[in-house]
């Protein structure tokens, strides 16, 4: 029996209740010997009641796994790994090559896969699988699959356990950054096997019986790698093999070594008693077998399963414990920490430490082992909005490494990635590496070669590169101020709006670096290019032809075409750098608020979606949430709920932010309302639950919303602590009546990054009725370029 501190009854109350059972009246009615025993029991009970749950205990790695191609409730898999580790592990219910590796609705597991997959749409690279079986020796996925139940499944960030019913085997996994320990508990049998599947598309295995070891490599990837790409693995067992065989495409072989299109290995044990355990230490490297052995020695060595599990939990407690929230429901705590868990995986480390302790990495650009940091598995189109702002805010040390990794990308590949997995991937739009690079420096990160990154930004802003790097349509954009709709460049409005914001980010970085105005003024001017696509008739952004005429026919509800996974109602708010300027185009405060209000009351119309040819999952997700045209399941509109703060009606932001948190998130397998996307949709929730959000990431301001918890503490790496109090917080009290910062009243609708890093106390007073006099003057509005001094 345990007691959760977040329940309605306090520890003190439970203790008073226990002792009340021992008052004089009760003692008169109960035999003394019983009372003595009862007293001992109560003291033990009291000891148990004061045990509080750690943040890691609230995490549900299955949040978002009830997803499929047609409808995303997160499109996640249970990622078992370390924060920003090189490898993750997941139980696999789908076929190899299927982006939906694990679906909560499935009932059979076919293997346990090392993965680097950032999303099902990007698929995986460098993966292989392990699977225990009993009975007849077999290899193919469907042949080796086993029924399982979520009732016997334990999923934690640092530990996974499941009972495989057909094999009568329990499998457990606990990881390090580049390795993992497996523990297989078998039944009584003479035919116990462990399968190692190195996957098709070219692979290799070698069984080394004298060392109880299997080594191998997988070349399987989803593109953007050189011909010599390999994920080398080493698997060390603690028990001698009684059987062994390799797999050659579609048949077994008695050879100990196999290189083929689809290679694998099976080793077996006989004479097992029920409950016998086989342990395996598994590690990989993108560099070599020797490097994999080095990784195994440095990360696991002689440590056993339980030691690695305890070590992993401690690391997760440290990372998640940077942010401590209390005074919410158990479900809110579970949702918060499950979201925070999703935010500290991607991008994955791709670097390793060589024998001399130097940081090195396999380069997906040169195909060589290069010095320095490297990360992979993130799309800036998604994550520049809130994920990277949170990393820069709470985890600046790893964020600095990521900046150093971007330097490696530029030096080795010639471009900054817009989507890396692990090299350049030709998907999504924008040049949003500019936001990630600029924001890091603007928010205080130092100690890396920012001058090289400045050159990378200038290069990317003025050239079109391969695989979605640089800017597609840049010659039109630099000449006209927008990418035309009639020059066969799709998603042109989305590109133009994002280029304009990215130009602001470059200007802001150049200004902070002291670059001369002759270098920065061009970006300052281009940051206002958004105005060229504003259609005053509809008060929305509209595609424009090369001759300057607006494109017709035009339906603001239509998805795709000039827009990326959305329509004009979603993308028209993508003026992160100058909401004030956008507001004036829409008619000032009243006109702007009317347009914001309209989003939530319009029907969820898709318009003409011939660009996609069918209803894509993002459309369906908008439709079923019943919030009009508000499509929180995709990224472009996620900041829109905060924009009332720029027009004198902050209480409407407070209302809608709380509505989105309450209605569209929970910690269950259907806990998201669309793609989670590498921590971005989670980051919206975590920031919002703390009470503020980075509408303009490449600035030093956060826009105020409304806290979800009665108390939150952020423990910064500089040793300072920020406390956020909202003691009246409830499902009814969701409006900000007042805010004080370190005891001083503030009517501002924004908070300053560097002031928050100093630590201190934010005291929110919440009420059931909106305060329509707070935050209503222009002096209270957040940053916009139009009002920048």
C-alpha positions in Angstrom: 0.0 0.0 0.0 1.3 3.4 -0.8 0.1 7.0 -0.6 0.2 9.6 -3.3 0.9 13.1 -2.0 -1.2 14.5 -4.7 -4.4 12.9 -3.5 -6.9 15.1 -1.7 -6.0 13.8 1.7 -2.7 15.0 3.2 -0.1 12.9 4.9 -0.9 14.8 8.2 -4.6 14.0 7.9 -3.9 10.3 7.4 -1.7 10.3 10.4 -4.3 12.0 12.6 -6.9 9.5 11.4 -4.7 6.6 12.4 -3.9 7.9 15.8 -7.6 8.7 16.3 -8.3 5.0 16.2 -6.1 4.7 19.3 -7.8 7.2 21.5 -8.9 6.2 25.1 -12.4 5.4 24.1 -11.2 3.0 21.4 -8.7 1.4 23.8 -11.5 0.6 26.3 -13.3 -1.4 23.7 -10.4 -3.3 22.2 -8.1 -5.9 23.8 -4.7 -4.5 24.7 -2.7 -7.2 22.9 -4.6 -6.4 19.7 -4.0 -2.7 20.2 -0.2 -3.3 20.5 -0.2 -5.2 17.3 -2.5 -2.6 15.7 -0.1 0.2 16.9 2.8 -1.5 15.2 0.8 -1.9 12.0 -0.2 1.8 12.1 3.4 2.9 12.5 4.4 0.8 9.4 1.4 2.3 7.6 2.5 5.8 8.4 6.0 5.1 7.1 4.4 4.0 3.8 2.1 7.0 3.5 4.9 9.5 3.3 6.5 8.0 0.2 5.9 10.4 -2.6 6.0 9.5 -6.3 8.9 10.8 -8.4 8.2 12.5 -11.7 9.4 9.4 -13.6 6.6 7.4 -11.9 4.0 9.5 -13.6 5.2 8.9 -17.1 3.2 6.7 -19.4 5.3 5.8 -22.4 2.1 4.3 -24.0 0.6 7.8 -24.3 -0.2 8.4 -28.0 0.3 4.8 -29.2 -3.3 4.2 -30.1 -2.7 5.6 -33.6 -2.8 4.5 -37.2 -2.2 5.9 -40.7 -5.7 7.3 -40.9 -5.8 8.9 -37.5 -3.1 10.0 -35.2 -3.5 10.2 -31.5 0.2 10.9 -31.2 1.8 8.4 -33.6 4.2 7.5 -30.8 5.8 4.2 -29.7 6.9 3.3 -26.2 10.4 4.7 -26.4 12.6 3.0 -23.8 15.9 4.8 -23.5 17.9 7.6 -21.9 17.3 11.3 -22.4 18.9 12.2 -25.7 20.4 8.7 -26.0 21.9 7.4 -29.2 19.5 4.4 -29.3 16.0 3.7 -28.2 14.2 0.4 -27.8 10.6 -0.5 -28.4 8.4 -3.6 -28.5 7.4 -4.2 -32.1 4.0 -5.2 -33.2 4.2 -4.1 -36.8 6.2 -5.6 -39.7 9.7 -4.4 -40.3 9.6 -1.3 -42.4 6.2 -0.2 -41.2 6.5 3.2 -39.6 3.8 2.2 -37.1 6.2 -0.2 -35.3 3.9 -0.4 -32.2 0.2 0.1 -32.2 -1.7 -0.2 -28.9 -4.6 -1.9 -30.7 -2.3 -4.8 -31.8 -2.2 -8.0 -29.8 1.1 -9.7 -31.0 4.7 -8.8 -30.5 7.1 -9.8 -33.2 10.3 -8.5 -31.6 12.1 -5.9 -29.6 13.6 -3.3 -31.8 16.5 -0.9 -31.4 15.2 2.2 -33.1 16.1 5.8 -34.1 12.7 6.5 -35.6 11.5 10.1 -35.1 8.1 9.5 -36.5 6.2 7.0 -38.6 6.3 9.4 -41.6 10.1 9.5 -41.5 10.5 5.7 -40.7 13.7 4.3 -39.2 17.3 3.7 -39.7 20.1 1.6 -38.1 17.7 -0.9 -36.5 17.7 -4.6 -35.6 15.5 -6.8 -33.4 15.7 -9.5 -30.7 13.0 -12.0 -29.9 12.9 -15.0 -27.5 10.9 -18.1 -28.5 10.3 -21.6 -27.3 9.4 -24.8 -29.1 10.3 -25.2 -32.8 13.2 -23.1 -34.0 11.9 -20.4 -36.4 12.9 -17.0 -37.6 10.3 -15.1 -39.7 8.4 -12.3 -38.0 5.0 -13.8 -38.2 6.3 -17.2 -37.3 8.0 -16.0 -34.1 5.2 -13.6 -33.0 3.5 -14.0 -29.7 0.3 -12.9 -28.2 0.6 -10.4 -25.3 -1.7 -8.3 -23.1 -1.3 -4.8 -21.9 -2.3 -6.2 -18.5 1.1 -7.9 -18.3 3.0 -4.9 -19.8 5.1 -2.6 -17.7 6.3 0.5 -19.6 8.5 3.1 -17.9 11.1 5.4 -19.5 14.0 3.3 -18.2 12.4 -0.1 -18.1 10.1 -2.3 -20.1 8.6 -5.7 -19.2 6.1 -7.9 -21.0 4.9 -11.5 -20.9 5.0 -13.3 -24.2 2.2 -15.8 -23.9 2.9 -18.2 -26.8 6.5 -18.6 -25.7 5.7 -18.5 -22.0 8.7 -16.0 -21.7 8.9 -12.7 -19.8 11.2 -10.2 -21.5 12.6 -7.2 -19.7 14.7 -4.3 -21.1 16.6 -1.5 -19.4 18.8 0.9 -21.4 21.8 3.1 -21.3 22.6 5.8 -24.0 24.1 3.4 -26.5 23.4 0.0 -24.9 20.8 -2.0 -23.1 20.4 -5.0 -20.8 17.9 -7.7 -21.6 16.6 -10.3 -19.2 14.6 -13.3 -20.5 12.8 -15.6 -18.0 12.1 -18.9 -19.6 9.8 -21.9 -18.7 11.0 -25.4 -18.2 12.2 -26.4 -21.7 14.9 -28.0 -23.8 14.1 -25.7 -26.7 14.6 -22.1 -25.7 15.8 -19.7 -28.4 16.8 -16.1 -28.9 16.5 -14.6 -32.4 18.7 -11.8 -33.6 17.2 -10.2 -36.8 19.7 -7.9 -38.6 16.9 -6.9 -41.0 16.7 -7.0 -44.8 18.3 -4.7 -47.4 21.7 -6.0 -46.6 23.0 -7.3 -43.2 25.6 -9.4 -41.5 25.9 -11.6 -38.4 28.5 -13.7 -36.8 28.1 -16.1 -33.9 31.1 -16.5 -31.6 30.3 -19.5 -29.3 33.5 -19.3 -27.4 32.6 -15.9 -26.2 28.8 -16.4 -25.9 28.5 -13.5 -28.3 26.8 -12.4 -31.5 28.0 -9.5 -33.6 26.5 -8.0 -36.7 25.4 -5.0 -38.6 22.3 -3.6 -40.2 22.3 -1.3 -43.2 18.6 -0.7 -43.3 17.7 3.0 -43.5 15.2 5.4 -44.9 17.5 7.5 -47.0 20.0 10.4 -46.6 23.0 8.1 -45.8 26.1 7.1 -47.8 26.6 3.6 -49.2 28.8 2.5 -46.3 26.2 3.3 -43.6 26.0 0.6 -40.9 24.7 0.1 -37.4 27.1 -2.3 -35.8 25.9 -4.3 -32.9 27.4 -6.6 -30.3 25.3 -8.9 -28.1 26.9 -10.6 -25.1 25.0 -13.4 -23.4 25.7 -14.8 -19.9 25.1 -18.4 -20.9 26.8 -20.8 -23.3 24.8 -21.8 -26.4 23.5 -25.3 -26.9 22.2 -24.5 -30.4 23.2 -22.0 -33.1 22.2 -21.2 -36.6 22.3 -18.3 -39.0 19.6 -17.1 -41.4 20.2 -16.5 -45.1 17.3 -14.6 -46.6 14.6 -17.3 -46.3 16.4 -20.4 -44.8 18.6 -21.5 -42.0 22.3 -22.2 -42.4 24.8 -24.1 -40.2 27.4 -21.4 -40.8 28.5 -19.2 -37.9 28.9 -16.2 -40.1 26.4 -14.8 -42.6 26.3 -11.8 -44.9 23.3 -11.6 -47.2 20.3 -9.5 -48.2 18.6 -10.6 -44.9 20.9 -12.1 -42.3 20.1 -13.2 -38.8 21.1 -15.5 -36.0 19.4 -17.9 -33.6 21.0 -19.3 -30.5 19.4 -21.8 -28.2 19.5 -23.4 -24.7 18.4 -26.7 -23.3 17.8 -28.1 -19.9 16.2 -24.9 -18.6 14.1 -25.0 -15.4 11.1 -22.8 -15.0 12.3 -19.4 -13.9 15.7 -19.7 -15.4 17.1 -16.4 -16.7 19.2 -15.6 -19.7 20.8 -12.2 -19.7 22.1 -10.3 -22.7 24.0 -7.0 -22.9 23.4 -5.3 -26.2 25.2 -2.3 -27.7 25.6 -0.6 -31.0 27.8 1.9 -32.9 27.6 3.7 -36.2 31.4 3.6 -36.4 32.7 0.0 -35.9 32.6 -3.2 -34.0 35.5 -2.0 -31.9 33.7 1.2 -31.0 30.6 -0.9 -30.1 32.7 -3.0 -27.7 34.1 0.3 -26.2 30.6 1.6 -25.8 29.6 -1.6 -24.0 32.6 -1.5 -21.7 32.1 2.2 -20.8 28.3 2.1 -20.3 27.6 -1.4 -18.8 30.8 -3.2 -18.1 30.3 -5.5 -15.2 27.1 -3.9 -14.0 24.0 -6.2 -13.9 20.5 -5.6 -15.0 19.3 -4.2 -11.7 22.2 -1.8 -11.5 21.5 -0.4 -14.9 17.8 -0.1 -14.2 18.5 1.8 -11.0 21.0 4.0 -12.8 18.5 4.7 -15.6 15.8 5.7 -13.1 18.1 8.0 -11.4 19.0 9.7 -14.6 15.4 10.2 -15.5 14.6 11.5 -12.1 17.4 14.1 -12.6 16.2 15.2 -16.0 12.4 15.2 -15.3 13.1 16.6 -11.8 14.2 19.9 -13.3 10.6 20.7 -13.4 8.4 19.8 -10.4 4.7 20.4 -10.4 2.1 19.8 -7.7 -1.4 20.8 -6.8 -3.1 19.2 -9.9 -5.1 16.0 -10.4 -3.3 12.7 -10.8 -4.2 12.7 -14.5 -2.8 16.2 -15.0 0.5 15.1 -13.4 0.6 12.0 -15.6 -0.1 14.0 -18.7 2.5 16.7 -17.8 5.4 14.3 -17.1 4.5 12.0 -20.0 4.8 15.1 -22.3 8.0 16.1 -20.7 9.4 12.6 -21.2 8.6 12.9 -24.9 10.5 16.2 -25.1 13.9 14.9 -24.0 14.5 12.2 -26.6 14.9 14.0 -30.0 17.2 14.9 -31.5 19.2 11.7 -30.5 22.9 11.8 -29.9 24.7 10.4 -32.8 28.2 10.9 -31.4 30.4 8.5 -29.5 33.6 8.6 -27.4 36.6 6.9 -28.9 39.4 5.1 -27.0 41.1 8.4 -26.0 37.8 9.9 -24.8 37.4 12.3 -27.7 33.9 13.1 -29.1 33.6 11.5 -32.6 30.7 10.6 -34.9 29.9 8.8 -38.1 29.0 11.5 -40.7 26.0 10.8 -42.9 27.5 13.4 -45.2 31.1 12.2 -45.7 30.7 8.6 -44.7 33.7 9.0 -42.4 34.3 9.1 -38.7 34.6 12.8 -38.0 35.5 14.8 -34.8 32.9 16.6 -32.8 29.2 16.4 -31.9 26.4 15.1 -34.1 22.6 14.8 -33.4 19.9 13.4 -35.6 16.2 12.9 -35.7 14.4 16.2 -35.6 12.4 18.4 -38.0 12.8 22.2 -37.3 9.4 22.9 -39.0 7.8 21.3 -36.0 10.3 21.8 -33.2 11.5 25.4 -33.6 8.1 26.6 -32.1 8.3 25.3 -28.5 10.6 22.2 -28.2 13.8 24.1 -28.8 12.7 27.1 -26.7 12.2 24.7 -23.8 15.6 23.1 -24.3 17.3 26.5 -24.3 15.4 27.5 -21.2 15.7 24.4 -19.0 18.4 22.2 -20.5 20.9 24.6 -22.0 23.9 22.2 -21.6 22.5 19.7 -24.1 21.2 22.5 -26.2 24.7 23.8 -26.5 25.9 20.4 -27.7 23.1 20.5 -30.3 24.5 23.8 -31.6 27.9 22.2 -31.9 26.2 19.4 -33.8 24.8 21.9 -36.2 28.3 23.2 -36.9 29.3 19.6 -37.8 26.3 19.4 -40.1 27.3 22.5 -41.9 31.0 21.8 -42.1 30.5 18.2 -43.4 27.4 18.6 -45.5 27.5 22.3 -46.6 24.0 23.1 -45.2 22.2 23.2 -41.9 19.5 20.5 -41.8 15.8 21.4 -41.8 15.0 17.7 -41.2 17.7 15.3 -40.2 17.2 11.5 -40.0 20.1 11.0 -39.8 21.3 13.2 -42.8 19.3 15.7 -44.8 15.8 14.6 -45.5 13.8 16.2 -48.3 10.6 17.0 -46.4 8.6 19.9 -45.0 9.2 23.6 -45.8 10.9 26.7 -44.3 14.4 27.6 -43.3 13.7 27.2 -39.6 17.3 26.3 -38.6 17.6 30.1 -38.5 15.2 30.2 -35.6 16.9 27.4 -33.7 20.4 28.9 -34.1 19.4 32.5 -33.4 17.3 31.7 -30.4 20.1 29.7 -28.7 22.4 32.7 -28.8 19.8 35.3 -28.0 18.8 33.3 -24.9 22.4 33.1 -23.6 24.0 30.0 -24.9 27.7 30.5 -25.4 31.0 28.6 -25.8 30.6 27.4 -29.4 31.5 28.7 -32.8 28.6 31.0 -33.5 30.4 32.8 -36.3 30.4 29.6 -38.4 26.7 29.2 -37.6 26.1 32.9 -38.7 27.8 32.0 -42.0 25.6 28.9 -42.3 22.4 31.0 -41.8 23.4 33.6 -44.4 24.2 30.8 -46.9 21.0 29.0 -46.2 18.9 32.1 -46.6 20.2 33.0 -50.0 20.6 29.6 -51.7 18.5 26.6 -52.5 20.0 23.4 -51.4 19.3 19.7 -51.8 16.8 17.7 -49.8 14.8 20.7 -48.4 17.9 22.6 -47.2 18.3 26.3 -47.9 15.2 27.9 -49.4 13.3 26.6 -52.3 12.1 29.5 -54.5 14.7 31.8 -53.0 15.2 33.7 -56.3 11.6 34.6 -56.4 11.4 35.4 -52.7 14.4 37.6 -52.7 13.2 39.5 -55.7 9.4 39.7 -55.1 9.2 39.2 -51.3 7.2 36.0 -51.7 7.2 32.7 -53.6 4.6 32.9 -56.4 1.8 30.4 -56.8 2.2 30.0 -60.5 5.8 29.0 -60.8 5.3 25.3 -59.9 6.5 25.6 -56.4 4.0 24.1 -54.0 3.2 25.3 -50.4 4.4 28.8 -51.5 2.5 30.8 -48.9 3.7 28.6 -46.1 7.3 29.0 -47.4 7.0 32.7 -47.8 5.7 33.3 -44.3 8.3 31.1 -42.7 11.1 32.7 -44.7 10.0 36.1 -43.4 10.1 34.9 -39.8 13.4 33.2 -40.4 14.7 36.5 -41.9 13.7 38.2 -38.6 15.7 35.5 -36.7 18.8 36.1 -38.8 18.4 39.9 -38.3 18.1 39.4 -34.6 21.2 37.2 -34.4 23.2 39.6 -36.6 22.2 42.5 -34.4 23.2 40.6 -31.2 26.6 39.7 -32.8 27.2 43.3 -33.6 27.2 42.7 -37.4 27.1 45.9 -39.4 23.7 47.2 -40.7 24.8 46.6 -44.2 24.7 42.9 -43.5 21.6 42.8 -41.3 19.2 45.4 -42.8 18.3 43.2 -45.7 16.9 40.6 -43.3 15.1 43.2 -41.3 13.4 44.4 -44.4 12.5 40.9 -45.6 11.0 40.1 -42.2 8.1 42.3 -43.3 7.5 40.4 -46.5 4.4 38.7 -44.9 2.5 41.9 -45.7 2.8 41.1 -49.4 0.5 38.1 -49.1 -2.2 39.6 -46.9 -5.5 39.8 -48.7 -7.6 42.7 -47.2 -10.8 41.3 -48.7 -10.6 38.1 -46.7 -8.3 39.4 -44.0 -6.1 36.3 -44.5 -3.0 35.2 -46.3 -3.6 34.4 -49.9 -1.4 32.9 -52.7 -0.2 35.5 -55.2 1.0 35.1 -58.8 4.3 36.3 -60.1 2.8 39.4 -61.6 1.5 40.6 -58.2 -2.1 39.5 -58.7 -3.8 37.3 -56.1 -4.5 33.8 -57.2 -8.1 32.8 -58.1 -10.2 30.9 -57.4 -9.4 31.1 -53.7 -11.0 29.2 -50.9 -9.6 30.0 -47.4 -10.8 26.6 -46.2 -8.9 24.6 -48.8 -6.0 22.5 -47.4 -2.7 22.1 -49.2 -1.7 23.8 -52.4 -0.2 27.0 -51.2 -0.2 25.8 -47.6 1.5 23.0 -45.7 -0.9 20.5 -44.0 -3.4 23.2 -43.4 -5.3 26.1 -44.9 -5.2 29.9 -44.8 -7.1 30.0 -41.5 -4.2 28.1 -40.0 -1.3 29.7 -41.6 -2.4 33.4 -41.5 -1.2 33.6 -37.9 2.4 32.6 -38.8 3.8 36.1 -38.4 5.6 35.2 -35.2 7.9 38.2 -35.5 5.3 40.9 -35.8 1.8 40.1 -34.5 1.2 43.8 -34.0 1.7 44.4 -37.7 -0.6 41.5 -38.6 -3.2 42.9 -36.1 -3.2 46.2 -37.9 -3.7 44.6 -41.2 -6.7 42.8 -39.8 -8.3 45.9 -38.5 -6.7 46.7 -35.2 -7.6 45.2 -31.8 -11.3 44.6 -32.5 -10.8 43.2 -36.1 -8.0 41.0 -34.9 -10.0 39.6 -32.0 -13.0 39.0 -34.3 -10.7 37.0 -36.6 -9.3 35.0 -33.7 -12.8 34.3 -32.4 -13.9 33.2 -35.8 -11.4 30.3 -35.8 -13.3 28.5 -33.1 -16.9 29.0 -34.4 -16.5 28.1 -38.0 -17.4 24.6 -39.3 -14.4 22.3 -39.7 -14.6 22.6 -43.5 -11.7 21.1 -45.6 -12.6 23.1 -48.7 -11.1 21.7 -51.9 -8.4 19.2 -50.8 -7.6 18.0 -54.3 -3.9 18.8 -53.6 -3.8 15.7 -51.3 -6.4 13.7 -53.2 -8.1 12.5 -50.1 -8.8 13.4 -46.5 -5.4 13.3 -44.8 -5.2 12.5 -41.1 -4.6 16.1 -40.1 -8.0 17.1 -41.5 -9.8 14.3 -39.7 -8.1 15.3 -36.4 -9.3 18.9 -36.8 -12.8 17.7 -37.6 -13.3 15.4 -34.7 -12.0 17.8 -32.0 -15.1 20.0 -32.5 -13.2 23.3 -32.1 -14.0 24.8 -35.5 -11.0 25.5 -37.7 -8.6 25.2 -34.8 -6.3 22.4 -35.8 -4.1 21.8 -32.7 -3.1 18.4 -34.0 -0.7 20.1 -36.4 1.9 22.7 -35.6 1.2 25.9 -37.7 -1.7 27.1 -35.5 -0.6 26.0 -32.1 0.6 29.5 -31.0 -2.7 31.1 -32.1 -4.5 30.7 -28.7 -1.9 33.1 -27.1 -2.5 36.0 -29.6 -5.4 37.6 -27.7 -2.6 38.9 -25.5 -1.5 41.3 -28.3 -5.0 42.8 -28.6 -6.1 43.7 -25.1 -8.1 40.6 -24.3 -5.7 38.2 -22.5 -8.6 36.4 -20.7 -9.6 34.8 -24.0 -6.1 33.3 -24.3 -6.5 32.0 -20.8 -9.8 30.5 -21.6 -8.7 28.8 -24.9 -5.3 27.6 -23.6 -7.0 25.9 -20.7 -9.7 24.4 -23.0 -7.0 22.9 -25.3 -5.1 21.4 -22.3 -8.3 20.0 -20.8 -10.0 18.7 -23.9 -7.2 17.6 -26.2 -4.6 16.0 -24.0 -4.6 13.1 -21.5 -2.0 10.5 -20.5 -3.8 7.5 -22.2 -2.9 5.8 -25.5 -5.1 8.3 -27.3 -3.7 11.2 -25.3 -2.7 13.5 -28.2 -5.0 15.1 -30.8 -2.6 14.6 -33.7 1.1 14.0 -34.4 3.3 14.4 -31.3 6.2 15.3 -33.6 9.5 15.0 -31.8 8.3 16.8 -28.6 6.7 19.8 -30.2 3.0 19.0 -29.3 4.2 17.9 -25.9 6.2 21.1 -25.5 3.1 23.2 -26.1 1.4 21.4 -23.2 4.4 21.7 -20.8 4.9 25.4 -21.5 1.2 26.1 -21.2 0.9 24.1 -18.0 3.6 26.3 -16.5 1.7 29.4 -17.6 3.6 30.9 -20.5 4.6 30.2 -24.1 7.3 31.3 -26.7 5.2 32.8 -29.4 8.3 34.4 -30.9 11.0 31.8 -30.2 13.9 34.0 -31.5 13.2 36.7 -28.9 13.6 36.8 -25.1 9.9 36.9 -24.2 7.3 34.4 -23.3 3.6 35.2 -23.6 1.6 34.7 -20.4 -1.2 32.2 -20.4 -2.6 30.5 -17.2 -0.8 27.9 -15.0 -2.4 24.4 -14.7 -1.0 23.6 -11.3 -1.1 25.2 -7.9 2.7 25.1 -7.8 5.5 24.6 -10.2 9.3 24.8 -9.6 11.9 25.0 -12.3 15.4 24.2 -11.2 17.8 25.9 -13.6 21.3 24.7 -14.5 22.7 28.0 -13.0 21.5 26.9 -9.6 18.6 29.3 -9.4 15.0 28.2 -8.9 11.8 29.7 -10.3 8.6 29.1 -8.3 5.2 29.6 -10.0 2.4 29.8 -7.5 -1.3 29.6 -8.4 -3.0 28.5 -5.2 -6.6 29.2 -6.3 -6.1 27.0 -9.4 -9.0 24.7 -10.2 -11.2 23.7 -13.2 -13.3 26.8 -12.5 -10.6 29.3 -11.6 -8.8 29.6 -14.9 -8.5 33.3 -15.4 -5.6 35.5 -14.2 -6.9 38.1 -11.8 -3.4 39.4 -11.0 0.3 38.5 -11.3 3.2 39.5 -9.1 6.8 38.9 -9.9 9.0 38.7 -6.8 6.3 40.6 -5.0 5.9 43.4 -7.5 2.6 43.6 -9.4 2.8 43.2 -13.2 0.1 43.9 -15.8 2.4 42.7 -18.6 1.2 39.9 -20.9 4.8 38.7 -21.2 7.7 37.4 -19.1 11.4 38.0 -19.8 13.7 35.0 -20.3 16.7 36.5 -18.5 14.6 37.7 -15.6 13.2 34.2 -15.1 16.7 32.7 -15.2 17.5 34.7 -12.1 15.0 32.7 -10.2 12.3 34.1 -8.0 8.6 33.8 -7.5 5.7 34.3 -9.9 2.4 34.6 -7.9 -0.7 34.1 -10.0 -4.1 34.9 -8.4 -6.7 33.0 -10.4 -10.5 33.5 -10.4 -13.6 32.1 -12.0 -14.3 35.4 -13.8 -12.0 37.1 -16.2 -10.3 40.3 -15.2 -11.0 42.5 -18.1 -8.9 45.4 -16.9 -5.6 43.6 -16.7 -3.2 43.5 -19.6 -5.4 45.6 -21.8 -3.1 48.5 -22.8 -0.5 48.6 -25.6 2.3 48.8 -23.0 1.3 45.3 -21.8 1.5 43.7 -25.2 4.4 41.3 -26.0 7.2 41.8 -28.5 6.5 42.7 -32.1 9.0 44.1 -34.6 6.6 46.9 -35.4 6.9 48.2 -31.8 10.5 47.3 -31.2 12.5 50.3 -29.9 
